[in-house]
């Protein structure tokens, strides 16, 4: 029987949508705040919704920041979604003085003011594939995914950039390093392309078993 991956429940995010997307692919997924379940899962998903600072405070207050970091460093497949991607970096302009997880070097910044573009960046936009990591195996250059965000990451290491997207500026829409993949878009809301991406992620789980 396929073991369920762990979707980290720290009080933020639409967790059920992510769970249903994985179940649609035949991959069991459990929503959990139990550090032992996170440590034992074959893969871990860190969702996120709302403000960077609130998400980090929730992670710390629930005692899940260290289990999440341990999971990301364990070599097991790890997926960050939306603010869950942003939390992997060192800091965010949205919440000065609130450090992120620091798994990746860099900071999260707000979109520049532009009278022709609304912030938050909300709706469908295209991915430009910079580096084809395993999760992107079925995703074509120019495929459309769904975004809702006002901030984007600026990694210090350009080698972690997996895709970029244009919205007034070219911003980093996903990153990948070793076992970690994270996108600021919502694969669980991105229909066919989102399921293709999650299927690529699931394959990295089965490749380890």
Backbone bond lengths (Angstrom), bond angles and torsions (degrees), N, CA, C in turn:
res aa  C-N    CA-C-N  psi(-1)  N-CA   C-N-CA  omega(-1)  CA-C   N-CA-C  phi
1 X - - - 1.469 - - 1.527 110.03 -
2 X 1.324 116.32 136.34 1.461 121.06 179.52 1.527 110.24 -69.28
3 X 1.317 116.25 127.44 1.467 120.47 179.41 1.524 110.05 -75.03
4 X 1.322 118.43 143.62 1.466 119.89 -179.79 1.518 111.94 -73.65
5 X 1.327 115.41 140.26 1.457 119.21 168.75 1.518 108.54 -75.72
6 X 1.319 116.93 165.39 1.469 121.95 -177.08 1.528 110.46 -106.91
7 X 1.315 116.24 123.78 1.462 122.57 169.93 1.524 106.70 -99.36
8 X 1.316 116.41 116.99 1.465 120.93 -170.70 1.530 110.40 -73.57
9 X 1.312 115.16 122.40 1.466 122.13 179.03 1.521 108.81 -102.10
10 X 1.332 116.10 103.72 1.457 120.09 176.87 1.527 110.95 -123.59
11 X 1.327 114.36 25.90 1.463 119.83 171.58 1.507 115.12 92.36
12 X 1.337 118.87 8.72 1.456 120.47 178.40 1.526 109.19 -138.03
13 X 1.320 116.39 153.67 1.456 120.77 172.85 1.515 112.98 96.53
14 X 1.319 114.39 154.98 1.458 121.66 176.41 1.524 107.77 -88.38
15 X 1.311 116.15 84.78 1.455 121.35 -170.41 1.518 112.36 -72.26
16 X 1.301 117.20 -34.58 1.457 120.59 -176.33 1.533 111.32 -64.10
17 X 1.333 118.46 -36.00 1.461 120.42 179.13 1.520 111.27 -61.89
18 X 1.336 116.30 -42.53 1.463 120.01 177.97 1.527 110.04 -65.58
19 X 1.323 116.80 -42.26 1.466 120.38 179.66 1.530 110.87 -60.35
20 X 1.332 117.50 -44.67 1.459 121.58 -178.86 1.525 111.16 -64.76
21 X 1.336 116.93 -36.35 1.468 119.75 179.56 1.519 110.91 -63.62
22 X 1.332 117.39 -43.40 1.459 120.37 177.78 1.528 111.07 -66.12
23 X 1.325 116.52 -41.85 1.458 119.73 179.94 1.519 111.49 -62.98
24 X 1.336 116.99 -33.01 1.456 122.01 176.17 1.527 111.46 -60.56
25 X 1.328 116.27 -28.39 1.464 122.13 179.95 1.528 112.27 -91.74
26 X 1.330 116.43 2.35 1.453 119.92 -178.91 1.508 114.54 83.73
27 X 1.342 116.99 10.97 1.455 121.35 179.12 1.527 109.29 -102.71
28 X 1.329 119.09 109.99 1.465 119.80 177.02 1.528 110.83 -59.70
29 X 1.313 115.43 143.43 1.466 121.15 179.62 1.513 108.48 -143.15
30 X 1.322 116.52 132.49 1.463 119.67 177.64 1.521 109.92 -116.33
31 X 1.325 114.75 140.18 1.454 122.06 175.13 1.518 107.12 -88.05
32 X 1.327 117.43 122.09 1.458 119.31 -172.36 1.525 112.18 -147.04
33 X 1.315 115.05 148.12 1.471 122.16 171.04 1.519 110.15 -116.95
34 X 1.333 117.22 15.68 1.454 122.89 -177.87 1.532 109.47 -91.40
35 X 1.329 118.49 114.39 1.473 120.04 -178.97 1.524 113.06 -56.32
36 X 1.330 117.63 -34.07 1.461 120.15 179.97 1.522 111.16 -67.96
37 X 1.337 117.36 -37.83 1.466 120.52 177.39 1.521 110.87 -67.38
38 X 1.334 115.99 -37.96 1.468 120.41 177.61 1.523 109.92 -64.92
39 X 1.343 116.75 -41.89 1.459 121.17 -179.37 1.524 112.56 -66.65
40 X 1.334 116.65 -29.18 1.461 120.42 -175.89 1.519 113.55 -93.23
41 X 1.322 117.53 -12.95 1.469 121.02 -174.91 1.532 111.12 -69.53
42 X 1.339 117.89 148.14 1.466 120.51 178.28 1.516 113.53 -71.78
43 X 1.344 117.01 -17.54 1.466 122.35 177.57 1.520 107.86 -157.99
44 X 1.327 116.14 158.19 1.465 121.20 -175.67 1.526 109.29 -132.68
45 X 1.331 115.15 137.68 1.463 122.23 177.64 1.522 108.44 -118.29
46 X 1.332 115.73 127.50 1.471 121.75 176.80 1.521 108.24 -109.82
47 X 1.343 117.79 102.65 1.464 120.00 176.55 1.521 110.20 -83.29
48 X 1.304 116.45 -178.80 1.457 119.80 176.80 1.512 110.70 -174.26
49 X 1.319 115.44 143.35 1.457 120.92 -179.37 1.510 107.98 -155.61
50 X 1.333 116.90 135.30 1.448 120.09 -179.87 1.516 111.86 102.48
51 X 1.323 116.98 -146.71 1.462 121.99 -173.48 1.523 111.33 -89.70
52 X 1.318 115.39 143.44 1.467 122.89 178.35 1.528 111.03 -52.87
53 X 1.328 116.59 -49.93 1.453 120.43 -176.13 1.517 112.84 -62.61
54 X 1.327 117.02 -43.33 1.462 121.05 178.64 1.521 110.79 -62.17
55 X 1.335 115.86 -42.24 1.468 119.66 179.66 1.526 110.95 -63.45
56 X 1.326 117.40 -44.73 1.463 119.54 179.61 1.521 111.26 -65.42
57 X 1.321 117.28 -40.75 1.466 120.08 178.86 1.527 110.83 -62.72
58 X 1.339 116.30 -39.93 1.462 120.03 177.65 1.519 111.27 -65.05
59 X 1.330 116.25 -42.83 1.466 119.40 178.12 1.520 111.11 -57.94
60 X 1.326 116.15 -45.18 1.459 120.06 -177.46 1.533 111.37 -71.27
61 X 1.330 116.79 -42.49 1.461 119.42 -176.14 1.528 112.07 -68.19
62 X 1.327 116.93 -27.19 1.467 120.73 176.62 1.527 111.72 -87.08
63 X 1.324 116.67 -3.94 1.458 120.49 -179.86 1.512 113.85 72.94
64 X 1.339 116.91 21.37 1.457 120.31 -175.73 1.524 113.40 -100.95
65 X 1.332 118.49 -3.22 1.466 119.47 -178.89 1.526 111.60 -63.49
66 X 1.325 117.26 -44.61 1.461 119.57 -178.85 1.530 112.47 -72.24
67 X 1.339 120.51 -41.60 1.461 119.33 173.36 1.524 113.38 -59.20
68 X 1.329 117.29 -36.41 1.470 120.20 178.05 1.528 110.45 -67.36
69 X 1.327 116.55 -45.00 1.466 119.45 177.32 1.529 111.17 -61.68
70 X 1.316 116.55 -41.95 1.466 120.19 178.85 1.519 110.84 -61.72
71 X 1.327 116.82 -39.57 1.460 120.51 178.63 1.529 110.88 -64.44
72 X 1.321 116.51 -43.45 1.458 120.32 -179.27 1.525 112.07 -65.68
73 X 1.322 116.11 -29.02 1.469 120.57 -178.49 1.526 112.76 -92.86
74 X 1.324 116.64 -1.29 1.464 120.74 -171.95 1.525 113.69 -82.46
75 X 1.334 116.62 -14.65 1.455 120.13 -174.43 1.515 113.11 93.36
76 X 1.340 117.36 -11.65 1.463 120.16 176.07 1.529 109.47 -73.85
77 X 1.346 118.22 149.40 1.464 119.61 177.68 1.525 111.47 -55.24
78 X 1.323 115.39 134.06 1.466 122.06 -175.72 1.520 107.57 -135.72
79 X 1.336 116.29 129.94 1.466 122.16 -177.77 1.521 110.05 -124.65
80 X 1.336 117.21 126.49 1.456 122.63 173.07 1.517 109.97 -106.28
81 X 1.328 117.21 136.39 1.458 122.43 -177.77 1.523 110.13 -122.23
82 X 1.326 116.71 126.21 1.468 125.31 175.79 1.529 110.49 56.40
83 X 1.330 119.51 -116.92 1.465 120.12 179.26 1.529 110.06 -62.55
84 X 1.327 116.63 -24.93 1.458 120.30 174.16 1.512 113.08 -60.19
85 X 1.333 117.03 -27.89 1.472 120.53 171.25 1.525 110.12 -73.22
86 X 1.321 117.06 -46.43 1.461 121.18 -176.28 1.532 111.87 -60.46
87 X 1.329 116.43 -35.58 1.465 120.20 -177.82 1.526 112.65 -64.38
88 X 1.327 117.67 -19.61 1.458 120.54 -179.32 1.523 112.26 -71.20
89 X 1.330 117.18 -15.09 1.461 121.42 -177.53 1.532 111.17 -91.61
90 X 1.319 115.21 179.26 1.467 120.16 -170.80 1.524 113.83 -79.17
91 X 1.337 116.64 -34.75 1.462 119.16 -175.72 1.519 109.91 -163.20
92 X 1.338 115.90 167.87 1.454 121.54 178.28 1.523 110.41 -138.46
93 X 1.317 116.04 141.10 1.465 120.81 173.70 1.527 111.45 -60.62
94 X 1.319 116.23 -24.94 1.462 119.66 -177.68 1.522 111.78 -65.77
95 X 1.328 116.48 -30.95 1.473 120.67 -173.89 1.522 109.74 -137.50
96 X 1.351 117.34 74.17 1.462 120.10 -178.74 1.527 111.39 -57.07
97 X 1.316 115.64 138.01 1.450 120.88 178.03 1.519 114.39 84.93
98 X 1.328 117.56 -3.13 1.469 121.35 178.68 1.527 107.65 -106.28
99 X 1.326 118.50 100.43 1.457 119.95 -176.73 1.520 112.06 -68.52
100 X 1.340 115.05 144.38 1.453 120.43 173.62 1.517 110.89 -82.49
101 X 1.313 115.99 -168.00 1.457 120.50 -178.96 1.520 111.81 -71.84
102 X 1.326 117.94 -25.66 1.460 120.88 175.63 1.518 114.30 72.11
103 X 1.324 117.44 19.39 1.461 119.58 177.16 1.524 110.61 -67.66
104 X 1.326 115.68 -34.37 1.466 122.14 177.67 1.518 108.90 -118.46
105 X 1.320 116.39 142.26 1.459 120.17 176.99 1.520 110.95 -75.17
106 X 1.319 115.60 142.36 1.461 120.08 178.03 1.506 112.07 129.60
107 X 1.320 115.40 179.35 1.457 120.60 -177.34 1.518 110.15 -135.30
108 X 1.309 115.37 166.48 1.457 122.99 -179.30 1.521 107.94 -108.63
109 X 1.334 117.24 130.46 1.461 121.58 -174.91 1.527 110.24 -126.44
110 X 1.333 115.35 160.08 1.464 120.90 179.91 1.526 109.60 -83.67
111 X 1.315 115.92 150.91 1.457 119.67 172.73 1.526 109.62 -59.33
112 X 1.331 118.03 141.35 1.468 119.51 177.66 1.522 111.33 -66.64
113 X 1.305 115.61 154.22 1.471 120.10 177.39 1.524 109.35 -64.75
114 X 1.330 115.28 133.95 1.464 121.24 -177.75 1.524 107.15 -151.03
115 X 1.348 117.73 115.14 1.470 119.62 -177.14 1.524 112.99 -62.35
116 X 1.321 117.70 -17.60 1.463 120.84 -178.20 1.527 113.52 -93.37
117 X 1.334 117.26 -4.77 1.467 119.73 -176.23 1.523 110.25 -138.01
118 X 1.314 113.88 130.92 1.460 119.39 179.77 1.524 110.69 -82.19
119 X 1.308 114.30 148.34 1.459 121.66 171.46 1.534 106.24 -122.46
120 X 1.329 118.54 125.12 1.461 126.94 15.96 1.524 114.74 -74.56
121 X 1.305 113.80 153.84 1.459 122.33 169.10 1.523 106.38 -71.47
122 X 1.328 116.34 110.64 1.459 119.98 -172.21 1.521 110.01 -133.56
123 X 1.327 116.30 128.40 1.456 121.26 177.81 1.518 111.93 121.97
124 X 1.329 115.24 -161.26 1.456 122.02 -173.73 1.515 111.23 -89.12
125 X 1.323 115.42 138.60 1.468 120.64 176.88 1.529 108.16 -152.15
126 X 1.332 114.93 167.63 1.458 120.41 -170.61 1.529 112.82 -98.14
127 X 1.320 114.07 150.18 1.458 121.87 174.66 1.522 109.83 -98.81
128 X 1.323 115.89 134.18 1.472 120.34 168.64 1.519 106.92 -107.06
129 X 1.324 115.90 116.58 1.458 120.31 -176.22 1.523 109.80 -76.28
130 X 1.315 116.16 118.78 1.459 123.27 178.28 1.526 110.38 -94.80
131 X 1.324 115.13 -40.40 1.470 121.51 -178.85 1.513 108.09 -145.96
132 X 1.332 115.96 124.16 1.460 120.07 -172.22 1.524 110.95 -86.66
133 X 1.322 115.28 88.85 1.456 121.52 175.61 1.526 108.53 -79.51
134 X 1.358 119.08 165.65 1.466 121.03 -174.50 1.528 115.23 -54.18
135 X 1.323 118.24 -38.06 1.462 119.73 -179.10 1.521 112.68 -63.80
136 X 1.324 117.20 -20.98 1.468 121.83 -177.99 1.526 112.50 -97.44
137 X 1.318 117.78 12.91 1.471 121.00 -174.26 1.525 112.53 -56.40
138 X 1.334 117.78 -35.84 1.461 121.51 -177.84 1.527 112.85 -103.97
139 X 1.322 117.73 5.11 1.465 122.05 -176.92 1.525 109.06 -96.68
140 X 1.320 116.67 125.50 1.462 121.47 -178.67 1.519 110.91 -89.18
141 X 1.313 115.36 150.09 1.460 120.29 173.21 1.528 108.75 -58.78
142 X 1.322 117.19 127.12 1.458 121.05 -178.26 1.514 114.88 95.32
143 X 1.337 118.17 -3.07 1.463 120.60 176.67 1.530 110.97 -63.17
144 X 1.330 114.77 151.70 1.461 121.52 -175.97 1.529 111.03 -101.16
145 X 1.338 115.97 136.02 1.459 122.32 175.31 1.529 108.91 -133.98
146 X 1.323 115.77 170.00 1.467 121.12 -172.65 1.526 111.53 -103.34
147 X 1.334 115.40 129.77 1.466 123.16 -177.29 1.525 111.21 -118.59
148 X 1.333 116.22 146.46 1.470 123.26 163.96 1.517 105.93 -147.71
149 X 1.348 117.41 98.06 1.466 119.10 -179.15 1.526 110.24 -164.41
150 X 1.320 114.95 155.38 1.470 122.16 176.86 1.518 112.25 -112.54
151 X 1.327 116.95 -10.28 1.459 122.31 -174.48 1.526 109.42 -128.54
152 X 1.322 115.34 153.31 1.461 120.27 178.99 1.528 109.27 -142.89
153 X 1.314 115.87 155.40 1.462 121.33 -174.30 1.524 111.63 -86.65
154 X 1.325 114.32 146.87 1.468 122.67 172.60 1.523 107.91 -122.15
155 X 1.351 117.01 90.64 1.465 119.65 -178.14 1.523 111.63 -67.19
156 X 1.319 116.60 145.50 1.462 119.83 174.82 1.524 110.99 -76.23
157 X 1.320 117.41 -25.51 1.458 122.08 179.58 1.525 109.14 -104.95
158 X 1.333 118.80 107.98 1.469 120.12 -178.09 1.523 112.79 -64.63
159 X 1.312 117.55 -17.81 1.464 120.17 -178.07 1.527 112.80 -69.57
160 X 1.338 118.33 -14.07 1.467 119.38 178.75 1.530 111.68 -85.44
161 X 1.324 118.31 -9.94 1.468 121.00 -175.67 1.525 109.57 -71.05
162 X 1.332 115.84 124.35 1.464 121.33 178.10 1.524 111.57 -101.13
163 X 1.338 117.09 -44.30 1.463 121.33 176.47 1.523 109.98 -139.60
164 X 1.320 114.40 156.23 1.459 121.41 169.90 1.524 108.35 -125.38
165 X 1.326 115.39 164.41 1.463 122.37 179.07 1.516 107.69 -143.58
166 X 1.318 116.65 148.82 1.461 120.92 -178.49 1.525 110.61 -102.60
167 X 1.333 114.95 125.69 1.463 121.21 172.03 1.527 107.22 -149.46
168 X 1.324 115.44 78.09 1.463 120.70 -172.29 1.512 110.87 79.35
169 X 1.322 116.19 -46.21 1.466 123.78 172.85 1.526 107.53 -125.92
170 X 1.308 115.99 157.55 1.462 119.58 171.06 1.526 107.89 -82.33
171 X 1.314 116.35 117.99 1.459 119.70 -178.25 1.529 110.06 -118.79
172 X 1.321 115.07 160.18 1.466 121.53 179.98 1.529 107.97 -78.91
173 X 1.333 115.96 115.03 1.464 119.76 -178.39 1.517 113.06 -97.96
174 X 1.337 118.16 -17.47 1.463 120.01 172.66 1.519 109.92 -156.17
175 X 1.311 114.63 156.77 1.466 122.11 179.68 1.522 109.15 -133.45
176 X 1.317 115.37 155.35 1.451 120.09 176.08 1.513 110.53 -149.16
177 X 1.318 115.68 133.85 1.465 120.78 175.19 1.528 108.36 -150.24
178 X 1.322 114.98 120.86 1.464 120.72 -179.86 1.530 109.77 54.64
179 X 1.313 117.69 -117.92 1.464 122.29 -177.54 1.519 113.94 -86.50
180 X 1.324 117.79 -3.55 1.468 121.99 -172.66 1.524 110.69 -101.54
181 X 1.329 116.35 129.78 1.458 122.35 169.32 1.521 107.46 -131.26
182 X 1.331 116.88 138.86 1.460 120.23 -179.73 1.520 109.58 -150.02
183 X 1.334 115.70 140.00 1.460 121.34 178.25 1.507 111.26 -131.93
184 X 1.321 116.43 146.24 1.461 120.52 179.79 1.529 111.06 -82.13
185 X 1.319 117.36 -9.06 1.466 122.52 175.25 1.536 109.32 -87.30
186 X 1.329 115.21 178.77 1.461 121.33 -177.93 1.526 109.89 -112.52
187 X 1.333 119.19 98.04 1.463 119.35 178.22 1.521 112.92 -63.09
188 X 1.330 116.84 -31.78 1.467 120.04 -178.92 1.515 112.60 -69.78
189 X 1.343 117.75 -12.35 1.466 122.61 177.59 1.530 111.69 -112.61
190 X 1.319 116.45 6.18 1.477 120.55 -171.84 1.524 113.19 -103.06
191 X 1.316 117.02 22.19 1.455 123.58 170.96 1.532 111.71 52.28
192 X 1.327 118.20 -131.50 1.466 121.81 -172.78 1.515 112.19 -57.59
193 X 1.333 117.17 -46.77 1.465 120.08 -177.31 1.524 110.77 -66.15
194 X 1.325 116.49 -39.66 1.450 119.83 178.46 1.510 112.16 -62.70
195 X 1.330 116.56 -42.33 1.457 119.79 177.84 1.521 110.95 -66.14
196 X 1.342 117.07 -36.19 1.469 119.95 176.70 1.521 110.69 -61.72
197 X 1.335 115.93 -41.91 1.461 119.79 179.61 1.536 110.39 -66.14
198 X 1.313 117.00 -45.05 1.464 119.53 179.74 1.529 110.90 -65.37
199 X 1.334 116.90 -33.28 1.462 119.61 176.63 1.528 110.52 -64.76
200 X 1.350 116.62 -39.50 1.463 119.93 175.24 1.514 111.77 -62.21
201 X 1.333 116.19 -38.16 1.461 120.29 177.45 1.528 110.68 -66.41
202 X 1.329 117.07 -43.59 1.467 120.98 179.87 1.525 110.37 -60.78
203 X 1.323 117.50 -35.89 1.462 119.96 178.93 1.526 111.54 -62.37
204 X 1.317 116.98 -30.96 1.476 118.50 177.67 1.519 110.61 -69.81
205 X 1.329 117.13 -24.12 1.469 120.81 176.06 1.533 109.19 -72.50
206 X 1.321 115.56 -51.17 1.469 119.48 -176.90 1.530 111.32 -65.88
207 X 1.327 117.06 -27.19 1.472 119.81 178.68 1.523 111.71 -66.62
208 X 1.337 116.69 -22.19 1.468 121.00 -178.52 1.521 112.15 -91.64
209 X 1.327 117.58 -11.51 1.477 120.31 -174.34 1.516 110.75 -103.70
